[in-house]
C-alpha cells in the first residue's frame, strides 16, 4: 500500500453555482456571499490538508441578459483572480422552464443553465492528478456527474504508486435534505458556523445611482 504523506497537498475546485444554491437551500443566503479562498483554506485546515491552490468555476449571465448579475460576477471574479484563484467561467444559456409552485400551480420562468462546468472540473481533477500536483482533490460540489472521476483518481493512484484521494465538500444542517456528497468520494460537510467565518463582506454589485436590492438568486 502507498504510504500516506504526512503533509497532504490539497487543491480546492469550487463549483460556484452548486455551492451557492446549496448554501441558499441550507442557510438561506440569497446571493453568493462566500470567500472561496477563506472557505477552501478553512475546510482543508480542519482536515489537516495544506491548501496549495484554489480553482473556481461558474456560469455568468451575459451583459444583455442580466446587467446586474453580469457586473456582480465580473467584479467578484476579478477580485478572485487578484487573490491568486484560477477562474474558469462560461456564459449562461437561458431557456424557459415550467416551475411548480407550493400551492400546486405552475409558472414559466427563464432559467440560466451552465454548459461544461462539470466537465471542466473533471478534466482539471484528472489533469492535475496525472501531474501529481495534489494528494487530495477537494471538490466543492454535490454534482453526481463527478462520481466517475473518483474511479479515475483511484486508477491514477495505482498507476503512480502513491496515496491520492478525492473529496466532496458541501454545506449541511440537521434539517436540510440531501446531506450527501459525490458518490465514491470522501464527504466533507460544512456547517453554518464554519461557512459564516468565510463570508466575503465586499459588495460586488456594479455602481449605479439607484442601488438594486438583491434578487433571490445568484445569476
N, C-alpha and C positions, 0 to 999 in steps of 0.2 A: 504494500500500500504506500502511496506517496506520502511524504512527511508533511504534516500541516505546518505552514510557515508561522513563526512566532509573531511576525507583523504582516497582517493581511492587507494588501493594497486593494482599495475598492474604487470602482468607477460608478458614479451615480448617473443613471439615464432616466430622465424625468419626462413622462408624457403629460404635458401641461394641461390639456383639456381633461384627460382622465382624472388627474389629481384634483383639478378644480371642481369637477362635477361630483366627485366623491366627497370632498370637503363641504360642498354645498348641501348634499344629502345628509351627511352625518353631523356636521357642526352648524349648518345654517348660514354659512357665509355666502354673500351674493355677488362676489367678484373674486378674481384670482389674486388673493392677498398674501400669497406665500413668498418668502425669500428663499429661493431654491438653494443658494449656497449655504445658508444657515440650516435649512432643513436637511440637506444632504450631509452636512458635517455633523449635525446632532444625531441623526439616525445612525450614521456609521460609528460615531464615537460610543454610542450606547451599546453597540455590538462588538466593540473592540477592533473595528476596522479603521484603517487610515485612508481617508478620502483623498485621492490623488487627482481626481478630475470630475467635473460636473458637465453633463451634456443635457440640453433641453430641447424638446420637440413640441411644436404646436401648429395648429391651423390658425390663420389670421384672416379676418374679413378684408375684402378689398376696400379701397378708399370710397368708391361709389356706393358699394353695398351698405356700409355702416361706418361713416366717418369717425364717430366717437370711439368705437372699439378698435378701428384701424389705428387711430392715433395712440390709444392706450397701449396697444401691443407694440407699436413702433418704438415708443418711449421705454417701455419695460424691457424689451429685448435689447435695446441699445445699452441700457444700464447693466444688463446681464453680461453682455459682451465686454464691457469695461471692467467687469469683475472677474473676467477670465473664463466665463462659461462658454462652452461650444454650443452655438444655437443653430437649430435647423427648423425652418418654418416653411409652410406651404399656404397658398391662398385657399380659403374655404370655398367649396362649391355648394350652392343652395338649391333646394328643391322643396316643393310643397308637400307637407305631410299631415295626415289626419291625426289629431291628438284627442284622446278620450279624457273628458273632464270628470272630476269626482262625483258630480251629480248625474252621471250617465250620458250626458250629451257629448257632442264632439265638435271640434273646431279645426280649421285648417290653418297651419302656421308654416311660414317659410323658415326652414331649418338649415343651418350650415353643417356641412359634413367634411371631415378631414379625408384627404386622399394620400395614402402612402406613409403615414406617420408610423404605424406599427411595423411596416416593412423596413423603414429606415432604422428604427430601434433594433430590430432583429439583425439586420446587416451589421450594424456597429458592434453589437454584442459579439457576433461571430468574428468579425474582422479584428477587433481589439484582443479577443481571446486567442486567436491564432498568432497574434504578435506577442503574446504573453505580457500584455500591458496591465493586467489585473489578476488578482486572486479571487475577488468577489465582484460580480456584476450585480449592482443593486438597482432594479428596475422599479420606478415609482409608477405602478400601473396595476390594474386588475384585468387587463385585456387578455382573455384566454387564448387569443390568437398567438400569443407569445409562448405558449406551453411547449410548442415543438422546439423552440430554441433551447430549452433546458436539456433536452436529449442531446442536442448537438454540442452543448458546452461539456457535457459528460464525455462525449467522444473526443473532444479536444484534450480534456484532462488525461484520458487514457493514452492518446497518441503522443502527448508531450511528457507523459510520466510525471505529472505534477498535480498538486492539490488545487482544484478550481471549483467555485460554487457560483450559482445564480440565485438571487433572492428577489422577492417582490415586496415592496413596501406600500402601505395604503392606510388611510385614516379609518378608525373604527370607534364605536361606542357600544355600550352594553345594550342599547336599544336599537341599534342600526341593523338593517338587513344585510345579507350578503357579506359577512365578515370573513371572506376567504380570498387568498391571493391567487396568483397564477399557478395553475396546476403544475406539479413536478418541480416547483421551486421552494426554497425556504421562505416562510412567511414572516414579515416584519410588520406587526400592527403599530400604527401611530395614534396614540391617544390625544385628546384635545389639549391636555397640559403641555405635551411635547410640541404639538403643532403651534400653539399660541405663543411659544417662546421664539418662533421662527416667522412671525408675521412681518411683512415689509410695510413700514409706515409711510413710504413715499406715495405721492399722488401722481399717477402717470397719465391722467386724462389730459388731452390737449387743451391748452389755454384758450378761453373764449370769453367774451363779455358776459354771457349768461351761462352759468355752470349747469350742466345737465345732471340730474340725480342718477345714481347707479341704477341701471336696469337689473332685473333678477336673472342675469345670465352673464357669461364671460366671453361672448363673441360679438 
